[in-house]
Amino acid sequence: MSEAQQNNRPEITEGSDELYERFSITIDKGQEPLRIDKFLTNRIEGATRNKIQQALNAGMVLVNGNSVKSNYKIKPGDSIITYSDTSPEETDVVAEKMDLNIVYEDDSLMVVNKPAGMVVHPGSGNYTGTLLNGIAWYLQQKIPNLSEETLPRFGLVHRIDKNTSGLLVLAKTHKAMRHLAKQFFDHTIRRQYAALVWGDLENEEGTIVAHVGRHQRFRKLFEAYPDGEYGKDATTHYKVKERFGYVTLIECVLETGRTHQIRVHMKHLGHPIFNDDFYGGDKIVKGTVFAKYKQFVDNCFEICKRQALHAQTLGFIHPETGKELFFEAPLPNDIAEVIDKWRKYVSVIGNRK
């Protein structure tokens, strides 16, 4: 194996909420001159010529610390760092007018509060009605010539699940995209989630360390692998905010951003997220199943018809000013109402004792 092959290791890979993987490559002594776009397309698994070209145009490919164009020819000793999108090819984003909850916007970036039920970007089975369809329309009203060629994915650098609500940051320039992608890779982005989970957690706070990877049989699901024999490293810190005996309100802080990470980690801990139909939270996990209690839980499921998970805070360094920005999105009505119902329920139970 050549030195280039040995150093060609993706540092963020499949199963990430971050959309760009970082690759570090050192060109070995025997390498013949070759255009960098062709070299990277051949070298990086899952990459395509189009996506490599987009990364080059966005200045997200650095050779010896400097951005280069597609006609640059690599030579022995070159050190390449690239942030590349290696997810499966998707359909073109069709601009659609829709209401967006824009929390913040300037010339470099925007922060959006995504509602539950909205897919972030087009893919198999979800070609329209996604957040990115709306972002495309919104940005093209301001910059008519803007396209995915000039700004890949219209600035999207990370995502959250369809049925998770909360904050997302999008870049509006190439510089902002590079800067934000690096912050996600360096784990300096501050992200805190609010989650209602089943059961009464034993500790007030803790850390879950278990690899997260696709389920061996059911490919739409992910699984925790505590021994690290499969999947990618994942770390979640949690802290109890309020206890209701049967369920607990917690906050979670991510060190890594694996797909379904909090949902998988909480299931692994034995406390699946309330009404998470993927990971066992859509049935009674704690409490004796009798008629009135079951009716109460079913009523809660009816109010919050998705996993009770919300991306509540987001903090990062602004790519232009260097100042830290911090945003907080209040709990959406469905989660807030269910929490209030549990609070009243345990209060009544307590008064009866």
Buried (B, 14 or more C-beta within 10 A) or exposed (E): EEBBEEBBEBEBBBBBBBBBBBBEBBBBEEBEEBBBBBBBBEBBEBBBEBBBBBBBBBBBBBBEEEBBEBEBEBEBEBEBBBBBBBBEEBEEBEBBEBEBEEBBBEEBBBBBBBBBEBBBBBBEEBBEEBBBBBBBBBBBEEEEEBBBEEBBBBBBBBBBBBBBBBBBBBBBBBBBBBBBBBBBBEBEBBBBBBBBBBBBBEEEEBEBBBBBBBEEEEEEBBBBBEEEEEBBEBBBBBBBBEBBBBBBBBBBBBBBBBBBBBBBBBBBBBBBBBBBEBBBBBEBBBBEEEEEBBEBBEEBBEBBEBBBBBBBBBBBBBBBEEEEBEBEBEBBEBBBBBBEBBEEBBEEEEEEE
